[in-house]
Each structure stands twice: as structure tokens, then as C-alpha cells.
């Protein structure tokens, strides 16, 4: 199929060779699990259990009444030790449920078995996906049932699965495409059925052609594979749509405004596994990698596993760490506490040594225009950052600051080491807070 591409973007070192050939493995059951009540985009959940309660594997332990939310579940059977504040990857302490596993792996008796999706209506499928707590596993963690419930006036004709995995270092999606291709295709078909569409496309960067060949063995005429140029941020929803379909999501709009729903390949696996086993989303794949990790791995871990256990499973640090990032180095967030648990949006843990994390003092803008050249949204990052610093939020909004996808390409390319993205994030947060008021 014809590929259209998009303007801008960068080519950071891929660093995928560290873990791309390592099959997905499971780690031992940790001594404790910290299930945070903020796991996704939208309203946080409220605990449904209390200290000393016994919980079963797959039992719902938190939920909210809001539409944009997703319940949380016990990843294994055990005892609720306490409900308290724990470190979140976003840097704050948030309410969480600490579970001490009993090692019995007793499944919640009310878990539905053999959910044959072909016998369910689209609305029943959406309800099951919601109750399973499934969210986007590419990083944004947007509740999947919301994505596949567009307003009646928004006519969806295509579902795109994101297999680009354009973030440097991360390889968990690549391994899923190699190891679980049938589940990916099954999940895509469930999404297509729930949305009533006849066209599915899987977008894969051309540095993963072997994964594309594996998937091609299981597709039919209604599903296509789109091989995309390797360029960051190829995996952004808006840029996938532009590259594959040559449709441009309008300013302030969403993919559904151009008839498309985009999901991650990991999300498709989670959906297929739910209808196969009845279990909700209680584990996910995580790449643990970096030159400062002794044995980079692709791991399947329970939600709530402290990051220290992932580091331990990957052989530990080679030397004193300078920075540990949840996600990839372009869009990820540095954490400060080794007790920080895996949440539904944790796609990777990347570790850098102290010598790899030197701090460079920003200098004045040299007006080179590189940030403008690489911005995939056609924005002017240096001007937006200047407006935010000076409190000119109205001017920043008029220049399209809310369209920023926060890919970090401007930071990466800036020769003056200016924190452009950080200022833009501050501006977006302030503008959106004022709009809510």
C-alpha cells in the first residue's frame, strides 16, 4: 500500500539491539504488589476493599463512576495489607492498595469463562472490555472502551494497530508481534467487530520487517500490513493516520474525527487474552534495558510490581544509576523511588549510568530553527516556550500549543539544550486548568 509519511521528526539512536532478540519471560511472584488507583487517563478509581481483606486473582478492587476511567484488579490472590500513599511514576504519591500474595493464585469465582466474542453484541464487548480494565498499552493508557465508543455522528471506517514502537530502546511490542501474532490479529478483529468496520491496518516500521512477515501469515483480505519509514514519532496516533491514510486530524480534534480508531498491538493482545481466559488486565509486557543493565530483558510482569524487582530480573545495574526512566527516553518520566510500581501504562524501564546523564546548562536560543524543522505538528516550539515563560498563554494557545503531542523532538534537536518541551507542558497544563474552571 502507498505510504504518505509526515513532515518533521527525528532519528535518535535506536538502541533496540540490546533487547530485541530476548524472548518475553515472566518473573517470580514478588513479596508485595502496589496497585495504584491512578493507572490510566481519566478519573482515578476508589478502593473497593479494605485492609486485611482477602482478594482473589482477577477480583475488582477499585472502580469509579466516570465514563473515562477503568477499574483495577488484584493481580494475584492474597491479603490487602494496607491502603496508603505510594510513589507514582508521575512523581507524586498517590493512593494505592498493597497486596501480600499468598502464592495460591486462586482465581475470583465470578470470572467469566469462555467469552466467545462472536456470540456477543458490540455493546456487550465494549462492556466486557471496560470491566476488564483494559486501557491503551502503548503508554497513554487511555481507556479502550471509551476509544471504541464514538458518538453516533462519528462514522469509523478503519482500525489501525500501532506496531511502530518508534521510541528508542523499547522492544516489547516487537516481541509481541513475533511471539503472539495470532492474539494480535484476534484482538484486531474484536475491535473491528465492536466498531462495525471492515478495514484493519497494522502499522510497522521498516526496522521490524520480520515481525510484519510473521503477522502476514495470519491476516485475511480485510487486514493489511503497512510498512512505515523508521522515524520518530512514527507511532503517534495522528502521524500514523497521516502516514497510512493521508488523513489529517484537525487542530483540537481526535482520530475519530477522520473516521479512525488507533490502538496499540499490546492492547489487542490484552483484549484477545481477556476473551480467551476471562481474566482482566492484571499484567503487561515491559522492556527493561539500557547500557547500564547487565542483562536487558522483555518481561511479562504483574501490575503493581515494584521496579526494583524488574531491575533484579534483568541482572541489576552495571554501575551506579544516574537516571531510571519509565517509558522510553523521548517521552518517558524519570522516577526517584525504587518502590515505584509498574502501572498499566509502563511499557519500559530504561536505565542510564551517571556518566550517561550529564546535565548541560541551557544557553540562549541561537535561532537555528531546528526545533521548527523537526516538529511533526508544524509548531514553533521555541516561540511557544518563550510565550509560556512570559505568561502569554493566550498567545501560546493561538499558536497551537494544545496541538503539541509532547514527543520531545524539539528537545532532542536543540543545540542550546533548552527545555522546550517542559515549558510547553507547563503552558498546556495551565491553559487546560483555566478551561476547566
N, C-alpha and C positions, 0 to 999 in steps of 0.2 A: 504494500500500500504506500501511497505517497506520504512523505513526511515533510511538514511545513517549517518546523523549527520556530525559534523565537529570538528576538533581539537581546543582546546583553548576555550576562552570565560569565562565569569564570571557570578555570580549570585547576583547582588545587590538587596537590599530590594525592593520589587515590589511597595508597597505603592499605589496600584490601588484601594484598598478598599475605599479610600477617595471619589472617584467619579464614580466608575464603575456602581453603581446602580441608578445613576441620569440620567433620560432621557434627550435627547437633547432639548433645548429650545432656542427661539430667544430672543434677547434683543431689547429694544426700539431703534428707529432710532436716531443716535447721531446728535449733533448740527453741526458737521463738519466731513468730511471724507478726509483723506490724501492718495491719490493714488500715490504711489511711482513709478518712471519709471524703477526702478530695482526691479523686482518681481521674477526673475527666473534665472536659469543657462543660460548663453549666452549673446547676445548683449542687452544692455538697450534700452528701447523704447524712441522715440521722441514724445513730445506732439503734438496732432493734434488739440488742442483747445487753446483758449487764455482767459485771464481774462475777466469777465463779460459775457462770452458765456453761453447760456442756454444749458443744456445737458439732455438727456433722459436716463432712466434706460436701461442699456444694450448697450448704444452707445459707439462705439470705440473712445477712447480719446488719445491713444498712440500706436505707432507701429514702426517697424524697417524693413529694407530691408534684413537683415541677415536671413539665414536659421534657425540657432539655436537662436530663440527668440520666443516671444509670445506677442500678443497685450494685452493692458489693456483697461478696460471698466468702464464706470460710474456705480457704484453700485445702484444708485437711480437717480431720476430726481432732478434738482436743478440748481444752478448758480456756475460757476467757479469763486471763489473769488480771487485766485492768483496762480501763478506758481512760486515756490520758493524752497529753500533747507529745507528739513525736516529730522529729525533723522531716520536712518535706523537701523534695528536690528543688522546689522554687525558693528555698532559703528560709521559709517561715516554719514555725512549729504549728502543726495542725492536729486536730482531734483524730485519734486512731484507736483501733481495737487490737490489743496484744493477745495473741493466742499461743498457748503452750501445747504443741502437738502431742498426742498420746501414742502415735505410731500405728494405730489400728486402721487408719484410712476408711473409717466407716462412712458410707455414703448416706446422705439425707434420704430418708424413706420416701419422701414425696417427689423425688427427682423423676421426671417422666422418662420412660424408656422407649426406644424405637420410635423416634419422632419422624415418621415418614413425611417429608415436606411436600411430596407430590399430592398427599391427601389433605393438605391444609389449604385454606384460603390465603391470599396475600395478607389480609389483615391479621389472620392468626399467626402467620410467620413473623410479621412485624412485632406482634405482642410477645412471641417467644424470644425473639432477639433482644427485646427490651428487658424481659425478665431474666435473661441470661447475662445481663450486664455487659453486653458486647459494645465496644467502642472502637474507634479507629486506632489501629496498632502501628501506624506509621510515625506517631509522635504527637499529633494534635489531640488525640483521644476524644474526638467528637462522637457523641452517642450515635450509633449506627441506625437505630430505629428512627431517629429524627431525620437523618440523611435520606432514608428511603421512604419518607412520608411527605412528599412535596405537596403544596397546595394544589387543588384540582385544576387551577388555571395554568399551572406549570407542567407542560407536556414533556415527559422524559422519553428520549428515543435511544439513548446509548448509556451503557455502564462501562466505565473504564476501570481496570485494576492497575494500580501503580506498582510496578515491579522495577522501577528505575533505580531505587536506592542510590541516589546521587550523593549522599553525604559521604565524605571520606571515612575510611576505616570500617564502616559498618558492613556486615555481610550476612546478617541473619535472614533477610528476605531472599538473598541469593541461595542460601542453603535450603530454605523452604521450597523454592522453585525446583531445586534439584531433588529434594527428598520427599516432598509431599505434593507433587503436581496434580494428582487426582483430586485431592481435597481442595486445592485452589480452584480447579475447574468446577467442582461440585458447588463450592461456595459462590462462585460467579453465577452459576445457573440459578441458585436460590435467590440471589439478588435480582437477577433479570426477571425471574418469575414474580417476585414480590412487587416489582415496579411495572410489570406488564410490558417489557421491552423485548425486542428480538435481536438486538445487536450488542455484543460484548467484545471489548478490546483489552488486551493486556499489553501495557507499555513497558518495554525493557530496553535499557541502554545497551549499546553495541559492545560493551566490555563483558557482557553476560550472554553471549550467543549460545553457549552450551545449555544454559537454563531455558532459553527460548526453544531449542531443539527438543528438550525433554517435554516441555509443555505441549508442543505441537503434536505429540503422539496421542494426546487425549482430547483435542479440540474437534469440533464439528464445524459445519459451514456457518453457523451463527456466531462463532467466536473467531477473532483474528488476533495475530501477534503483530505488534508494531515495534520495529527495531529503531531505536532513537539514538541520535548522537550522544556521546558521553560528554555532558556539560552540566555544571551546577548552576541553577537549581532545577534540573530537568524534572524532578519528582514533585514540584509544586503543582497543585491542582490546576491552577489557571494556565500554567505553561505546558502541562501535559495536554490539556484540551486544545491549546493553540497549536502545539506541535503535531498532534494526531488528527484533529478535525478542522483545523484552521478556523475555529470559532473563538471570539474574543469575549471573555466575561466582562460586562460593563463595569465602570467605576462604581464601587459600592455594592456590586452585585455578587451573586453566587453562581456556581456551576449549573444549578437547576434553571437559572435564567436563560441558559443557552441549550437546555434540554439534556443535560449530562449529570450523572452522579458518579463520583470518583471514590473508590475505596482502595485500601492497601491489600496486597496479597496476603499479608498476615491476618487481616480481618476476615478475608474469605476463608482461610483455614479455620479460624475460630468459629465461624458460622457453621461450616461443614462439620466440624468436630462436635459442636453442640447438638446438631440434629442426628449425629451418629451415636453419641453417648448419653445425651440428656444433661450432661454437666454444664454449668455456666462457665464464664470466663474466669478461671482461677489460676492460670499460668500463662506465660508468654515466652517467646524466644528473645534472647538478649546476646549481643556480641560483646565480649569482654576482651579488650585489645589495647594496643599501644606498644611502642618500643620499650616501655618501662614495665611491661608484663612478661613474666617468664614464659608462659605458655598460653598465648591468646586462644580463646575458645568461643564457640557458639553454643549457648546453653539454653535449655528449657528450664525455667525456674518458676516457683510458686510466687504469685503476687504477695508482697509483704516480706520477701526475703531480704534481710539486711545486705547492703552492698559488700560488707566485709566477707560474707560467705561466697560471693561471686569471685572476689579477688583471690580468695583462698583456693577455690576450684580451678582457677587459671594459673596456679603456681606462685602467686604472690608477686610482690614488687621486685624488680631487679635492683633498684636503689630507692632512696627516699623520694616519695612522690611530690611533685610540685603542684599538680592540679589533677583532680578527678572529675570528669565530665559525664553527666547523664545525657545520653543522646550522642550526636556527632559533634565534631569540633566547630562546625559552622553555625549550628543553631542550638546546640546543647547548652546546659546550665552547669556551672561548676558547683559541686557540693562541698560542705565543710565538715560533715559528720559521717563516720563510717557505719553508723547505725541507720543511715538513711535507707529506707526500703524501696524495693522495686515497686513501681506502680504500673497501671495499665499502659501508660504512655512511654515506658522506659524501653527504648529499642537498643540502647547500647551503653556500655561503660568504657570510656576511653581514658587511659592513664598516661600522664606526661611526667617526666622527671623534672627536678628543679632546673636543670640546665636547659631544658626544652621550653621552659615557661618564663623566660626573661621578660621583665617589664621595660617597655620603651616609653619614655616620656613623650607625649604628643607635642608636635610643634605646629606653628601656624600653617594654615592651608596654603599650598603653593599654586592653587588654581590650575591644576593639571587637567581637571575634567575627567579623570579616570573613573571616579565613582558614578558619574553620569553615563559614561560609556557602557559600564557593566551592569547598571541597574536593569533587571529584567522587566520592571514595571514602568520604565521610561520616566522615572522621577529624578529629582535633583537632590540627592542626599545631603550634600554639603550646605545647600541653602536651607533645607528643612531643619537640619541640626542647628544652624545659626538662628533661625526663627524661634525654635523651641528654647534655646539658651536665653534669648532676649524676651521670652514671654509672649511672643507674637503668634499665639495659637490660631487665631482666625486666619492669618496669612498662610500658616502652615497647612491648615485644612484646605484652603483654597488651592494650594499647590499639590494636593492629593496625598497628604501624609497617611491618611487612613487606608490607602491602597497598598502601602508597603507590606510585603509578605514576610519581612524580617528574616530574609535569607542570609544576610551578613556579607554579601558580595562587596558592598562598599567598604566595609571594614577591612576585608581581606586585601583589597587592591590599593588602599590609601597609603601613599609613601610617607605621609606625615603621621601615621599611626593614630589618627583621630578617631575617637569612639562615636562614629556617626550613628550606627545602629542604636547604641544605648540612648543617645539623645532623642532619636526618633521614637523609640519605645516609650520614653518618658512623655513625649508630646502626645502620642496616641492614647496613652493611659489617661492623661489629664483631659483631653478632648472628650473621650468616651465617658469619663466620670461626670463631666459637666452636662453631657447629653442626657445621662440617666437622671440627673437632678431636675 
